[in-house]
């Protein structure tokens, strides 16, 4: 007992220094954290689709503060991380905590472990299907001279709309749009289908249609025929001794009507263009009148030029009289 008390002050001082040295060295071992990478796999149940994030494989950084001699032998492959899915509900966007699975050799060693990010925002939606009828949009599909003898019909008459529930619920109708048809009496052609929302916006890329095409069949009849005919200029006022020179621009027009009306029609006459007295040339824009059986002219107006040209001198040296 007396020996313990011998130089007790020095012994206590030495013990204090030893403890300080221990805690200093121990603190140095924990001072510099090490970082590792681990992959978090987001489990996607059957019938669900991951909306956020874009990939089900996410990388997290694991920061570890612990004894250096324990951390030196650790590799990225020693670490695992997973999401805590307790309480997760599809159809909602939730921040799920990242849970780090600590390697066996670090358990119970007092290591400080943090994951970055500590949470991952996850949003899943169920994949659903609904059936919709195919609506035909044939407005302005035919030239004006054709019409439907039998209304067009689409096969199949109903298609399946597939995709994530919010997008599928937005689809209001499926449309087969007929545009710029090359008319023929019996019509059968494939048409691309379009999924439209209630505002008429195309939802291509957001949902899938099965099948994506429909075959549209129908029968046409031609009610109006067409052909091009010459414009014949009707004029008056050319004085004796002068010859007329006339032109029309355009020189031909398209006429539309029944086959009987077009059969013998070779030209269209203009209204009378009068050359005013004292003038040798007149230019007018005139409107053509369709004859019976003709329903349309294209164009309806033409520019007419009427000109009086002196004739060649007569035998014996006489010349035509000058215009007053």
C-alpha positions in Angstrom: 0.0 0.0 0.0 2.9 2.3 0.8 4.4 1.5 -2.6 1.2 2.6 -4.4 1.3 5.9 -2.5 5.0 6.4 -3.4 5.2 9.1 -6.0 1.4 9.0 -6.3 1.3 12.4 -8.0 3.6 11.3 -10.7 1.7 8.1 -11.2 -1.6 9.9 -11.5 0.0 12.4 -14.0 1.4 9.5 -16.0 -2.0 7.8 -16.0 -3.7 11.0 -17.3 -1.2 11.4 -20.1 -1.7 7.7 -21.1 -5.5 8.2 -21.2 -5.1 11.3 -23.3 -2.8 9.6 -25.6 -5.2 6.7 -25.9 -8.2 8.9 -26.8 -6.1 10.9 -29.2 -4.9 7.9 -31.1 -8.4 6.4 -31.0 -9.8 9.7 -32.3 -7.3 9.7 -35.1 -8.5 6.3 -36.2 -12.0 7.6 -36.5 -11.1 11.0 -37.9 -11.0 10.5 -41.7 -14.2 8.9 -43.1 -14.0 6.4 -46.0 -16.6 6.4 -48.8 -18.0 3.4 -50.7 -20.5 3.0 -53.5 -23.5 0.7 -53.4 -26.4 0.0 -55.7 -30.0 0.2 -54.6 -32.4 -1.9 -56.6 -35.9 -0.7 -56.5 -38.3 -3.7 -56.6 -41.1 -3.2 -59.1 -44.0 -5.5 -58.5 -45.7 -7.3 -61.5 -48.3 -5.1 -63.1 -46.6 -1.9 -61.9 -44.3 0.6 -63.7 -41.7 2.9 -62.2 -42.4 6.5 -63.0 -39.7 8.1 -60.7 -36.8 7.7 -60.8 -36.2 6.7 -64.4 -34.2 3.6 -63.6 -34.8 1.0 -60.9 -31.0 0.8 -60.2 -29.7 3.8 -58.2 -26.3 4.4 -56.8 -25.7 5.7 -53.2 -22.6 6.9 -51.5 -21.9 5.3 -48.1 -19.8 7.4 -45.8 -18.2 5.3 -43.0 -16.2 6.6 -39.9 -14.6 3.9 -37.9 -11.3 2.3 -37.0 -8.9 2.6 -39.8 -7.6 -0.9 -39.4 -11.2 -2.2 -39.9 -11.9 0.0 -43.0 -8.7 -0.6 -44.9 -9.8 -4.1 -46.1 -13.3 -3.1 -47.1 -14.4 -2.8 -50.8 -17.5 -1.4 -52.6 -18.7 -5.0 -53.1 -18.8 -5.5 -49.3 -21.7 -3.0 -49.0 -25.4 -3.4 -49.8 -28.3 -0.9 -49.5 -32.0 -1.3 -49.9 -35.1 0.8 -49.7 -37.5 0.6 -46.8 -40.8 -0.1 -48.7 -42.9 -0.4 -45.6 -46.0 1.8 -46.0 -45.3 2.4 -49.7 -48.5 2.8 -51.9 -48.4 2.7 -55.7 -50.0 5.7 -57.3 -48.3 8.1 -54.9 -44.9 9.8 -54.9 -43.1 9.1 -51.7 -39.6 9.6 -50.2 -38.4 6.2 -49.1 -35.4 5.9 -46.7 -32.2 4.1 -47.8 -31.2 1.3 -45.4 -27.6 0.3 -45.4 -26.7 -3.3 -44.7 -23.5 -3.2 -42.6 -20.8 -5.8 -43.4 -20.4 -8.4 -40.7 -16.9 -7.3 -39.6 -18.2 -3.8 -38.8 -21.2 -4.8 -36.7 -20.9 -3.8 -33.1 -17.7 -1.9 -33.7 -19.2 1.5 -33.2 -18.7 2.7 -36.8 -20.6 5.8 -37.9 -22.4 5.0 -41.2 -24.4 7.4 -43.4 -26.0 7.0 -46.9 -26.1 9.8 -49.4 -28.8 10.4 -50.5 -30.5 9.1 -47.4 -33.9 9.0 -49.2 -35.0 8.2 -52.8 -38.2 9.6 -54.2 -40.2 6.8 -55.7 -43.4 6.9 -57.8 -45.0 3.8 -59.3 -48.2 3.4 -61.2 -50.2 0.3 -62.2 -50.4 -0.8 -65.8 -54.0 -0.9 -66.9 -56.0 -1.7 -70.1 -59.3 -0.4 -71.4 -61.2 -1.0 -74.6 -62.5 1.8 -76.8 -64.4 1.8 -80.1 -62.7 3.1 -83.2 -64.2 6.4 -84.4 -63.9 7.2 -88.1 -63.0 10.8 -89.1 -63.8 11.1 -92.8 -64.3 14.9 -93.0 -62.7 16.3 -96.1 -61.4 12.9 -97.0 -62.9 12.8 -100.5 -62.6 15.1 -103.5 -65.7 17.2 -104.0 -66.9 15.1 -107.0 -67.0 11.8 -104.9 -69.3 10.7 -102.2 -69.8 7.5 -100.1 -72.1 5.0 -101.6 -71.7 2.8 -98.5 -70.4 4.4 -95.3 -66.9 3.5 -94.3 -66.3 1.0 -91.5 -63.2 0.1 -89.5 -61.9 -3.4 -88.7 -61.5 -4.0 -85.8 -64.3 -1.9 -84.5 -62.7 -1.8 -81.0 -59.1 -1.6 -79.8 -57.3 -2.0 -76.5 -55.6 1.1 -74.9 -52.7 0.1 -72.7 -50.3 2.0 -70.4 -50.0 3.6 -67.0 -53.3 4.3 -65.3 -53.2 8.2 -65.3 -52.5 8.2 -69.0 -55.0 5.5 -70.0 -57.7 7.3 -68.0 -57.0 10.5 -70.0 -57.8 8.8 -73.4 -61.3 9.9 -74.5 -61.5 8.3 -77.9 -59.5 6.4 -80.6 -59.7 7.9 -84.1 -59.0 6.6 -87.5 -58.5 9.7 -89.6 -59.1 9.4 -93.4 -57.2 12.1 -95.3 -56.4 12.7 -99.0 -57.9 9.5 -100.2 -57.2 8.4 -103.8 -60.8 7.7 -104.7 -61.9 4.5 -106.3 -65.2 2.7 -106.3 -64.1 0.0 -103.8 -62.0 1.3 -101.0 -59.8 -0.8 -98.6 -56.8 0.8 -96.9 -54.9 0.6 -93.6 -55.2 3.6 -91.3 -53.0 4.5 -88.3 -55.0 4.9 -85.1 -54.6 7.8 -82.8 -55.5 8.0 -79.1 -56.9 11.5 -78.2 -57.7 13.1 -74.9 -60.9 15.2 -74.4 -59.1 18.2 -75.8 -58.3 16.4 -79.0 -54.5 16.2 -78.2 -52.7 13.1 -79.6 -51.3 11.0 -76.8 -48.8 9.1 -79.0 -45.9 7.9 -76.9 -47.9 8.0 -73.7 -50.1 5.0 -74.3 -50.1 2.0 -76.7 -52.9 0.8 -78.9 -53.4 -2.8 -79.8 -53.7 -3.1 -82.7 -52.1 0.2 -83.8 -53.8 0.0 -87.2 -57.3 -0.5 -88.6 -58.5 -1.4 -92.0 -61.1 0.9 -93.4 -63.4 -0.4 -96.1 -66.2 1.4 -98.1 -67.7 2.0 -101.5 -67.6 5.3 -103.4 -69.5 6.8 -106.2 -68.5 9.6 -108.5 -71.2 12.3 -108.7 -69.3 15.0 -110.4 -66.8 14.7 -113.3 -64.3 17.2 -114.6 -62.3 18.2 -117.6 -60.5 21.2 -119.0 -62.0 23.3 -121.9 -60.8 26.3 -123.8 -62.0 29.8 -123.2 -63.5 31.4 -126.3 -63.4 35.2 -126.3 -66.5 36.9 -127.6 -65.8 40.5 -128.7 -67.3 43.4 -130.6 -66.3 46.9 -131.9 -63.6 46.0 -134.4 -63.9 48.6 -137.2 -63.9 47.6 -140.9 -60.4 47.2 -142.3 -59.0 46.1 -139.0 -58.5 42.5 -137.8 -59.0 41.3 -134.2 -56.3 39.9 -132.0 -57.7 38.3 -128.8 -56.3 36.3 -125.8 -57.5 34.9 -122.5 -55.4 34.2 -119.4 -55.7 31.4 -118.5 -56.7 30.0 -121.9 -58.3 26.9 -120.4 -60.4 26.3 -117.2 -61.5 23.2 -115.3 -65.2 22.5 -115.4 -67.1 20.2 -113.1 -70.5 18.6 -113.7 -72.4 15.6 -114.7 -71.0 13.2 -117.3 -73.8 14.2 -119.7 -73.1 17.9 -119.4 -69.3 17.4 -120.0 -69.6 15.0 -122.9 -70.1 17.6 -125.7 -68.6 20.7 -124.0 -65.5 21.8 -125.8 -65.2 25.5 -124.8 -66.7 28.3 -122.7 -67.6 31.6 -124.1 -66.9 34.9 -122.3 -69.3 37.7 -122.0 -69.0 40.2 -124.9 -66.0 42.4 -124.6 -66.6 45.7 -126.4 -63.6 47.6 -128.0 -64.4 51.2 -127.2 -64.6 53.7 -130.1 -61.3 55.5 -130.6 -59.2 52.7 -128.9 -57.2 49.9 -130.4 -56.9 47.8 -127.3 -58.9 46.9 -124.2 -58.1 44.6 -121.2 -60.9 43.3 -119.0 -61.3 40.7 -116.3 -64.5 38.8 -116.9 -66.5 36.2 -115.0 -67.5 33.0 -116.8 -71.0 31.6 -116.6 -71.4 27.8 -116.2 -73.8 26.3 -118.7 -76.6 23.9 -117.6 -75.3 20.8 -115.9 -72.0 22.4 -114.8 -71.6 22.9 -111.1 -68.2 24.6 -110.8 -65.6 26.4 -112.8 -62.0 26.7 -111.8 -61.0 29.5 -112.1 -64.2 31.4 -112.5 -62.6 34.7 -113.8 -60.2 35.2 -116.7 -58.3 38.2 -118.1 -59.3 39.0 -121.7 -57.3 41.3 -124.1 -59.0 42.5 -127.3 -56.9 44.4 -129.8 -57.5 45.9 -133.3 -54.6 45.3 -135.7 -54.4 47.1 -139.1 -54.8 44.8 -142.0 -52.1 44.6 -144.7 -52.3 47.2 -147.6 -54.9 46.3 -150.3 -54.0 45.7 -153.9 -53.4 49.0 -155.7 -51.7 50.6 -152.7 -54.9 51.5 -150.8 -54.8 51.2 -147.0 -57.6 50.6 -144.5 -59.3 53.6 -143.1 -57.8 55.0 -139.9 -59.8 54.7 -136.7 -61.7 57.9 -136.0 
